[in-house]
């Protein structure tokens, strides 16, 4: 199937993937007078006097802004706000499909932390939550942190935390299958951008394990010059301060997690890993190593970001339920504890994990409800 051609044809046919539908039909004079003038004036006056009840009288009880500046779109890089809009529409489509949340795509033609934060804060009264998307690292870290501190509605950068939640869920079950204790496992993390940093942080918080992070210059250690704040944190997870290349890092490692680029992990490297290693090769569209090659080299379990292979690590397993729970339970901050609880809930949905089924599929029943239930 040529999905590129199909997508171009379908998007042009539909002229966008989302629309807005009213919750009632305005088909009588009474309804017009109730929902608009003069009736709406009473609602506006009441909400102005009781702003904490806004979500009881407006759609903010069930809506999310999907916000991007287009600086890190999929694997396409900095393609700007116009290029980001189809992806943000797609995210809004998934919010509605999986969690019945009304999501509005918003692309910004500003690219500094101060500008993005100012715009989102100005827009925030219209929304019940903010889903940040496709904002490049390290800018995304500052933007999210500031908005979390300055807004009283839930804010989550899905490229970071949705990926981290689903990755941890998969690792929980993969460890069970291979008889591992995550706390005693050596994990190699390749890619020190938004997703990689968030994955490493969440796994370390969950298991306190040894994580050897690798970027384009090699293993990240404390004594390396020019480390930004996030890479300094990654360096602290490297318990033995092992230095060297990716090949050095994966030797005797139990788990490989890649959110970097195609072809970085070779079969020869996999053969040097611990017995029955776990490989999460999540670069898209081409993973760090193809599943069949990794398995031929001895991998016990392989996960990717692709839907045409087993064990797809897909953010759609996490973000709809996280925001559904936050909106339903009036949660104003999405915490690390929420993320771990969400990962455990997703893992628990696979009653009998197997090498080809460590996490649910995106269309499996009960995912959103299970995740939403722990976001309280």
Backbone torsions as a table, in degrees:
resi	resn	phi	psi	omega
1	UNK	NA	127.6	177.0
2	UNK	-89.1	89.6	-175.8
3	UNK	-70.0	-25.3	177.9
4	UNK	-64.5	-48.1	179.6
5	UNK	-67.0	-42.7	-179.5
6	UNK	-60.9	-42.4	-179.5
7	UNK	-64.8	-44.2	178.4
8	UNK	-60.3	-45.0	-179.1
9	UNK	-64.4	-44.7	-175.2
10	UNK	-70.4	-40.7	178.9
11	UNK	-63.6	-39.5	178.7
12	UNK	-67.9	-37.9	178.6
13	UNK	-63.0	-46.6	-176.3
14	UNK	-80.1	-22.6	-174.0
15	UNK	56.0	55.3	-176.8
16	UNK	102.7	159.0	-170.1
17	UNK	-106.5	-6.8	-175.6
18	UNK	-132.9	163.0	175.2
19	UNK	-150.8	179.3	179.0
20	UNK	-119.4	133.0	178.2
21	UNK	-120.7	136.2	176.8
22	UNK	-72.1	156.0	179.2
23	UNK	-82.3	-10.7	174.2
24	UNK	-144.0	160.4	-179.9
25	UNK	-94.3	127.2	177.7
26	UNK	-89.1	88.2	-173.5
27	UNK	-124.2	7.2	176.2
28	UNK	-138.8	161.7	177.4
29	UNK	-63.1	-37.3	-179.5
30	UNK	-62.5	-43.0	179.0
31	UNK	-66.4	-40.4	178.3
32	UNK	-60.5	-41.4	-179.2
33	UNK	-73.4	-25.6	-179.9
34	UNK	-79.9	-48.1	-174.8
35	UNK	-82.4	-23.8	177.7
36	UNK	-123.8	-136.0	-174.8
37	UNK	-82.3	134.7	9.4
38	UNK	-96.0	-11.7	-170.0
39	UNK	-59.1	-39.3	-174.0
40	UNK	-62.8	-22.2	179.0
41	UNK	-59.7	-38.1	178.8
42	UNK	-65.1	-38.8	178.9
43	UNK	-66.3	-44.8	179.5
44	UNK	-60.7	-43.0	179.5
45	UNK	-63.8	-41.7	-179.0
46	UNK	-65.5	-45.9	-178.7
47	UNK	-66.3	-36.3	177.5
48	UNK	-60.8	-36.1	-179.9
49	UNK	-83.5	-21.8	-177.9
50	UNK	-131.2	66.6	-173.9
51	UNK	-59.7	-26.6	179.7
52	UNK	-69.3	-12.4	178.0
53	UNK	-99.8	11.3	-178.5
54	UNK	-54.7	-41.8	-177.1
55	UNK	-67.8	-16.5	177.6
56	UNK	-82.9	-16.1	-175.1
57	UNK	-121.3	-4.3	-178.6
58	UNK	-134.5	177.3	-176.6
59	UNK	-78.4	3.6	-179.3
60	UNK	-67.5	-9.4	174.3
61	UNK	-75.1	-11.2	-173.9
62	UNK	-147.1	32.2	179.4
63	UNK	-136.9	155.2	-176.8
64	UNK	-139.0	139.9	170.9
65	UNK	-91.3	129.6	176.1
66	UNK	-103.0	107.4	-166.6
67	UNK	-115.6	132.4	176.8
68	UNK	-145.5	152.5	169.7
69	UNK	-104.2	3.8	176.8
70	UNK	72.3	21.0	-174.7
71	UNK	-90.4	-9.9	178.9
72	UNK	-152.4	67.2	-172.9
73	UNK	-88.4	117.7	-179.1
74	UNK	46.9	-131.4	174.0
75	UNK	-100.4	16.3	-173.7
76	UNK	-91.9	-13.0	177.4
77	UNK	84.5	-150.7	-175.8
78	UNK	-84.8	88.4	-178.4
79	UNK	-107.5	5.6	172.9
80	UNK	83.1	174.7	-173.9
81	UNK	-65.8	-37.0	179.4
82	UNK	-64.1	-43.3	178.6
83	UNK	-66.4	-27.8	-179.6
84	UNK	-76.7	-25.6	-171.1
85	UNK	-58.9	-43.0	177.7
86	UNK	-59.3	-34.5	178.6
87	UNK	-70.6	-41.6	179.7
88	UNK	-66.2	-36.9	174.2
89	UNK	-62.1	-41.5	178.2
90	UNK	-61.5	-40.6	177.9
91	UNK	-63.3	-42.4	178.0
92	UNK	-61.9	-38.2	178.5
93	UNK	-61.7	-42.0	179.8
94	UNK	-69.6	-37.7	175.6
95	UNK	-55.3	-46.3	-177.6
96	UNK	-71.4	-42.4	-176.5
97	UNK	-64.9	-46.1	-172.5
98	UNK	-91.3	-32.3	-173.4
99	UNK	-125.8	3.8	-178.0
100	UNK	54.5	36.2	176.1
101	UNK	-100.6	132.3	175.7
102	UNK	-79.2	116.2	-178.1
103	UNK	-119.2	141.4	-176.9
104	UNK	-117.5	119.5	178.1
105	UNK	-74.9	130.4	179.2
106	UNK	-132.0	115.9	177.8
107	UNK	-109.0	136.7	-172.3
108	UNK	-111.6	136.3	175.4
109	UNK	-98.1	43.4	173.1
110	UNK	-133.7	151.7	-168.3
111	UNK	-141.6	19.8	172.3
112	UNK	-112.9	158.3	-179.3
113	UNK	-59.4	-44.5	-178.6
114	UNK	-60.4	-43.2	-178.2
115	UNK	-67.7	-47.3	-178.4
116	UNK	-62.7	-45.8	179.8
117	UNK	-61.1	-43.5	-178.9
118	UNK	-62.2	-43.7	-178.9
119	UNK	-66.1	-46.3	-177.5
120	UNK	-65.2	-39.9	177.6
121	UNK	-62.9	-38.0	179.2
122	UNK	-66.8	-33.6	-179.0
123	UNK	-84.3	-20.8	-168.7
124	UNK	-54.6	-34.4	-179.9
125	UNK	-60.1	-17.8	-179.4
126	UNK	-85.1	-4.5	-169.9
127	UNK	-133.0	156.8	176.4
128	UNK	-94.4	-12.6	178.9
129	UNK	-164.3	161.5	179.9
130	UNK	-125.4	118.3	173.4
131	UNK	-103.3	107.7	176.8
132	UNK	-81.7	144.1	-172.2
133	UNK	-149.7	138.4	169.5
134	UNK	53.3	45.2	172.0
135	UNK	-108.4	129.0	-171.4
136	UNK	-67.1	150.1	170.4
137	UNK	-81.5	148.9	0.1
138	UNK	-86.3	0.5	-178.9
139	UNK	-54.6	-39.9	-175.6
140	UNK	-60.9	-32.3	-178.2
141	UNK	-65.9	-47.0	-179.9
142	UNK	-65.9	-44.0	-178.6
143	UNK	-59.4	-49.2	-178.4
144	UNK	-63.6	-46.2	-176.8
145	UNK	-60.9	-43.5	-179.6
146	UNK	-66.2	-43.2	-179.7
147	UNK	-66.7	-37.4	176.8
148	UNK	-61.2	-38.1	-178.2
149	UNK	-78.3	-27.1	-170.5
150	UNK	-104.9	-8.9	178.5
151	UNK	-113.7	155.1	178.6
152	UNK	-107.1	26.9	173.5
153	UNK	-127.4	157.9	-176.9
154	UNK	-66.2	136.5	178.2
155	UNK	-127.5	130.6	177.2
156	UNK	-145.4	130.8	172.3
157	UNK	-88.5	104.4	-169.8
158	UNK	-66.6	-32.8	178.2
159	UNK	-57.2	-33.7	176.4
160	UNK	-80.1	-64.6	-161.7
161	UNK	-87.3	-31.6	173.5
162	UNK	-62.5	-43.4	177.9
163	UNK	-62.9	-42.6	-178.3
164	UNK	-64.6	-41.9	-179.1
165	UNK	-61.0	-49.4	-176.6
166	UNK	-69.9	-36.2	176.6
167	UNK	-61.6	-46.6	179.0
168	UNK	-62.7	-40.9	177.7
169	UNK	-57.5	-46.1	179.1
170	UNK	-64.0	-39.2	-179.4
171	UNK	-67.5	-35.5	178.6
172	UNK	-57.2	-46.6	-178.9
173	UNK	-77.2	-35.2	178.0
174	UNK	-62.8	-37.8	178.3
175	UNK	-65.0	-39.1	177.9
176	UNK	-61.0	-45.2	-176.6
177	UNK	-64.7	-40.5	-176.7
178	UNK	-91.9	4.7	177.1
179	UNK	70.2	32.3	-178.0
180	UNK	-102.2	153.9	167.2
181	UNK	-105.8	116.9	-176.5
182	UNK	-57.1	-32.1	-179.2
183	UNK	-64.8	-24.4	-177.2
184	UNK	-106.1	6.5	-176.1
185	UNK	-92.8	148.0	171.7
186	UNK	-94.7	122.7	-178.1
187	UNK	-114.2	131.6	173.5
188	UNK	-104.8	125.4	-176.9
189	UNK	-115.5	114.2	-178.3
190	UNK	-107.7	121.6	-175.9
191	UNK	113.5	113.9	-175.7
192	UNK	-114.1	32.3	174.7
193	UNK	-90.2	-155.9	-174.4
194	UNK	-57.7	-51.8	-176.6
195	UNK	-66.6	-45.3	-177.1
196	UNK	-61.0	-44.6	179.9
197	UNK	-63.1	-44.9	-178.5
198	UNK	-65.8	-41.2	178.0
199	UNK	-60.6	-48.2	-178.6
200	UNK	-61.8	-43.3	-179.9
201	UNK	-61.2	-45.4	-176.0
202	UNK	-69.5	-41.4	178.4
203	UNK	-63.7	-42.8	-179.6
204	UNK	-64.3	-40.0	177.9
205	UNK	-65.0	-37.8	-178.1
206	UNK	-73.3	-42.8	-170.1
207	UNK	-121.1	-14.9	-178.3
208	UNK	59.8	31.5	-172.1
209	UNK	-88.5	170.3	177.4
210	UNK	-78.8	116.7	180.0
211	UNK	-119.7	118.1	178.1
212	UNK	-99.8	106.8	-177.5
213	UNK	-90.6	139.6	-177.3
214	UNK	-128.1	133.7	172.4
215	UNK	-121.2	-164.6	-175.2
216	UNK	-65.1	-16.7	179.9
217	UNK	-99.1	-1.7	-179.3
218	UNK	115.4	-161.1	-178.1
219	UNK	-66.5	136.5	179.9
220	UNK	-87.5	119.9	178.9
221	UNK	-127.6	164.9	-177.3
222	UNK	-60.6	-32.9	-172.8
223	UNK	-87.6	5.3	177.1
224	UNK	-76.5	138.2	179.5
225	UNK	-77.2	152.7	170.8
226	UNK	74.4	21.5	179.4
227	UNK	-76.6	131.3	173.0
228	UNK	-77.2	179.0	-175.3
229	UNK	-57.0	-42.9	-176.7
230	UNK	-69.1	-39.8	179.1
231	UNK	-71.0	-27.6	173.6
232	UNK	-64.0	-38.4	176.4
233	UNK	-65.2	-44.2	178.8
234	UNK	-60.4	-37.9	179.7
235	UNK	-60.8	-34.2	-179.4
236	UNK	-69.9	-23.3	178.9
237	UNK	-76.5	-13.3	-179.6
238	UNK	-83.3	89.6	-168.7
239	UNK	-57.5	-42.4	-178.0
240	UNK	-94.4	3.8	-177.0
241	UNK	52.0	40.6	175.9
242	UNK	-61.4	135.6	177.8
243	UNK	-115.5	171.7	175.6
244	UNK	124.5	-155.0	-175.5
245	UNK	-99.1	179.8	175.1
246	UNK	-60.1	-41.1	179.2
247	UNK	-60.1	-38.8	176.8
248	UNK	-67.0	-40.4	-176.3
249	UNK	-64.5	-42.8	-173.3
250	UNK	-78.3	-13.3	179.9
251	UNK	-60.1	122.7	-179.7
252	UNK	67.7	12.8	177.7
253	UNK	-77.4	147.0	178.0
254	UNK	-86.0	-33.5	-171.0
255	UNK	-137.7	135.5	171.9
256	UNK	-115.3	129.5	174.8
257	UNK	-124.0	121.0	-179.2
258	UNK	-118.8	126.7	170.1
259	UNK	-133.5	59.2	-171.7
260	UNK	-130.5	-98.5	-176.3
261	UNK	-148.1	162.8	-174.3
262	UNK	-59.8	141.4	168.2
263	UNK	75.9	8.9	-176.9
264	UNK	-69.9	-34.6	-177.0
265	UNK	-98.4	125.2	-178.9
266	UNK	-101.5	162.6	177.3
267	UNK	-61.6	-35.8	178.7
268	UNK	-62.2	-38.0	177.8
269	UNK	-66.8	-42.3	179.9
270	UNK	-60.0	-37.6	-179.5
271	UNK	-64.9	-20.2	178.9
272	UNK	-90.0	-4.5	-178.9
273	UNK	-77.4	173.4	177.9
274	UNK	-63.6	167.0	-178.8
275	UNK	-60.9	139.0	178.6
276	UNK	51.7	56.8	-177.4
277	UNK	-70.4	160.0	177.7
278	UNK	-106.3	127.5	-177.2
279	UNK	-120.1	117.7	171.1
280	UNK	-110.4	94.3	-178.1
281	UNK	-102.9	94.6	-165.3
282	UNK	-108.8	11.4	173.4
283	UNK	-63.0	140.8	-179.8
284	UNK	-123.9	142.5	3.6
285	UNK	-85.6	-11.6	-178.6
286	UNK	-111.5	119.5	-176.5
287	UNK	-70.2	169.2	179.5
288	UNK	-60.4	-29.3	171.4
289	UNK	-151.3	141.1	179.8
290	UNK	-72.6	144.4	-175.1
291	UNK	-54.3	-45.0	-177.7
292	UNK	-64.2	-35.0	178.6
293	UNK	-69.6	-41.0	179.4
294	UNK	-65.0	-41.8	179.8
295	UNK	-67.4	-37.2	177.9
296	UNK	-64.1	-27.0	179.9
297	UNK	-88.1	-1.2	174.8
298	UNK	118.0	-0.9	-179.5
299	UNK	-65.4	134.9	179.2
300	UNK	-82.8	-37.5	-177.4
301	UNK	-138.1	134.3	177.2
302	UNK	-128.7	131.0	173.5
303	UNK	-123.0	151.0	177.0
304	UNK	-137.7	-176.7	174.5
305	UNK	-96.3	7.0	-172.9
306	UNK	-101.1	146.3	-178.4
307	UNK	-81.3	-12.9	-178.2
308	UNK	-92.2	4.9	172.7
309	UNK	-121.9	160.1	176.3
310	UNK	-65.6	155.8	173.8
311	UNK	62.0	54.8	177.5
312	UNK	-75.8	122.4	174.6
313	UNK	-84.6	100.3	-170.0
314	UNK	-121.5	123.3	-179.8
315	UNK	-57.8	-23.6	-178.2
316	UNK	-65.7	-12.5	173.4
317	UNK	-73.2	-19.1	-172.1
318	UNK	-113.9	-56.1	-166.8
319	UNK	-63.1	-35.0	178.8
320	UNK	-62.7	-42.9	-179.5
321	UNK	-70.6	-36.8	178.5
322	UNK	-60.5	-49.2	-178.9
323	UNK	-73.8	-33.0	175.1
324	UNK	-58.8	-46.1	179.0
325	UNK	-65.9	-41.9	-179.6
326	UNK	-63.1	-43.0	179.8
327	UNK	-68.8	-43.7	-177.2
328	UNK	-68.6	-33.6	-175.4
329	UNK	-105.6	12.4	176.4
330	UNK	54.3	43.7	178.2
331	UNK	-83.2	128.1	-177.2
332	UNK	-98.1	-19.4	179.5
333	UNK	-132.9	128.3	174.2
334	UNK	-90.7	113.8	-171.2
335	UNK	-99.6	170.3	174.6
336	UNK	-61.2	-35.5	178.7
337	UNK	-64.3	-38.5	175.3
338	UNK	-60.7	-43.6	-177.1
339	UNK	-64.2	-43.3	178.8
340	UNK	-65.3	-42.7	178.4
341	UNK	-62.1	-38.3	178.0
342	UNK	-65.1	-42.1	179.0
343	UNK	-62.3	-43.7	179.5
344	UNK	-65.2	-37.2	179.3
345	UNK	-66.1	-41.3	178.6
346	UNK	-65.4	-44.5	179.4
347	UNK	-60.8	-39.4	-176.1
348	UNK	-68.4	-18.4	179.4
349	UNK	-70.7	-17.4	175.7
350	UNK	-93.6	97.5	-173.1
351	UNK	-62.8	-39.6	-179.4
352	UNK	-129.9	85.6	-177.9
353	UNK	-60.7	144.3	176.1
354	UNK	-136.1	173.5	-177.2
355	UNK	-62.6	-25.5	178.9
356	UNK	-104.9	8.6	-179.9
357	UNK	-150.8	80.1	178.8
358	UNK	-101.4	-16.0	176.4
359	UNK	-139.1	158.2	179.3
360	UNK	-66.1	161.1	169.6
361	UNK	-83.2	159.4	-176.0
362	UNK	-62.5	-20.8	-179.0
363	UNK	-103.8	6.1	174.5
364	UNK	-64.8	145.4	-177.5
365	UNK	-75.9	148.9	169.9
366	UNK	88.7	0.0	-175.6
367	UNK	-66.9	-53.0	-177.5
368	UNK	-59.9	-44.8	-179.2
369	UNK	-62.7	-41.6	-179.7
370	UNK	-64.0	-43.2	179.5
371	UNK	-70.6	-45.3	-178.4
372	UNK	-59.3	-33.5	-177.3
373	UNK	-64.8	-26.0	-177.6
374	UNK	-97.3	-3.6	177.6
375	UNK	-94.4	89.2	-175.1
376	UNK	-134.0	NA	NA
